[in-house]
Structure formats: structure tokens, C-alpha cells
Amino acid sequence: MQYEPAPLREGQISKLREYEQQLSQLTGSPVILIAYSEKDDNGNPLEGHVSPTEKKRP
């Protein structure tokens, strides 16, 4: 598997930063969220694949 930074729009990046701040305040420790796109060994995106560390939101 290969991983690349996810192609996020500016609004999505802003939301991630908000979540980082909120989680950091709740936990009392710095939190960094990482958005990535998973690709197969040929570099093709794995559409609809959810890794064990992810959960789909309703």
C-alpha cells in the first residue's frame, strides 16, 4: 500500500485544524490529524476502502 496526502479543499483543511484544536483542549495534549489517500501497489486510489483505523461517518 502507498499513502499520499489527501487532496483536501481549504475549507476541509480549516475544519481539520478546528478539530485538532478542540481535541488538544479536551485531552490537554497536542493532537495532529493526518488526512491521507490510500493507494494500491500500482498507485491507483482505493475508492470506498476504509482502513481499520478509520470509521465511516453516517
C-alpha positions as a Markdown table, in Angstrom:
| # | Residue | x | y | z |
|---|---|---|---|---|
| 1 | Met | 0.0 | 0.0 | 0.0 |
| 2 | Gln | 1.0 | 3.6 | -0.7 |
| 3 | Tyr | -0.2 | 6.7 | 1.1 |
| 4 | Glu | -0.3 | 10.3 | -0.2 |
| 5 | Pro | -1.7 | 13.5 | 1.4 |
| 6 | Ala | -5.4 | 13.6 | 0.8 |
| 7 | Pro | -6.5 | 16.2 | -1.8 |
| 8 | Leu | -8.4 | 18.5 | 0.6 |
| 9 | Arg | -10.0 | 21.8 | -0.2 |
| 10 | Glu | -9.2 | 24.8 | 2.0 |
| 11 | Gly | -12.5 | 24.5 | 3.9 |
| 12 | Gln | -11.7 | 20.9 | 4.8 |
| 13 | Ile | -8.2 | 21.8 | 6.0 |
| 14 | Ser | -9.7 | 24.6 | 8.2 |
| 15 | Lys | -12.1 | 22.0 | 9.7 |
| 16 | Leu | -9.2 | 19.6 | 10.5 |
| 17 | Arg | -7.4 | 22.4 | 12.2 |
| 18 | Glu | -10.5 | 23.2 | 14.3 |
| 19 | Tyr | -10.8 | 19.5 | 15.3 |
| 20 | Glu | -7.1 | 19.5 | 16.2 |
| 21 | Gln | -7.6 | 22.5 | 18.5 |
| 22 | Gln | -10.7 | 21.0 | 20.1 |
| 23 | Leu | -9.1 | 17.6 | 20.7 |
| 24 | Ser | -5.9 | 19.3 | 22.1 |
| 25 | Gln | -8.0 | 21.3 | 24.5 |
| 26 | Leu | -10.0 | 18.2 | 25.6 |
| 27 | Thr | -7.0 | 16.0 | 26.1 |
| 28 | Gly | -4.6 | 18.5 | 27.4 |
| 29 | Ser | -2.0 | 17.2 | 24.9 |
| 30 | Pro | -1.1 | 18.3 | 21.3 |
| 31 | Val | -3.2 | 16.5 | 18.7 |
| 32 | Ile | -2.3 | 16.4 | 15.0 |
| 33 | Leu | -4.8 | 14.9 | 12.5 |
| 34 | Ile | -3.4 | 13.5 | 9.3 |
| 35 | Ala | -5.5 | 13.1 | 6.1 |
| 36 | Tyr | -4.2 | 10.7 | 3.5 |
| 37 | Ser | -5.4 | 8.8 | 0.5 |
| 38 | Glu | -4.6 | 5.1 | 0.3 |
| 39 | Lys | -3.4 | 3.6 | -3.0 |
| 40 | Asp | -2.8 | 0.1 | -4.2 |
| 41 | Asp | 0.7 | -1.1 | -5.2 |
| 42 | Asn | 0.1 | 0.3 | -8.7 |
| 43 | Gly | -0.7 | 3.8 | -7.4 |
| 44 | Asn | -4.4 | 3.5 | -8.0 |
| 45 | Pro | -6.8 | 5.1 | -5.4 |
| 46 | Leu | -8.7 | 2.6 | -3.3 |
| 47 | Glu | -12.2 | 4.0 | -3.7 |
| 48 | Gly | -14.5 | 3.3 | -0.8 |
| 49 | His | -11.9 | 1.4 | 1.2 |
| 50 | Val | -11.9 | 2.1 | 5.0 |
| 51 | Ser | -8.8 | 1.1 | 6.9 |
| 52 | Pro | -9.1 | -0.4 | 10.4 |
| 53 | Thr | -8.1 | 2.9 | 11.9 |
| 54 | Glu | -10.9 | 4.8 | 10.2 |
| 55 | Lys | -14.7 | 4.8 | 10.7 |
| 56 | Lys | -17.2 | 5.9 | 8.2 |
| 57 | Arg | -19.4 | 8.7 | 9.4 |
| 58 | Pro | -23.2 | 8.3 | 9.0 |
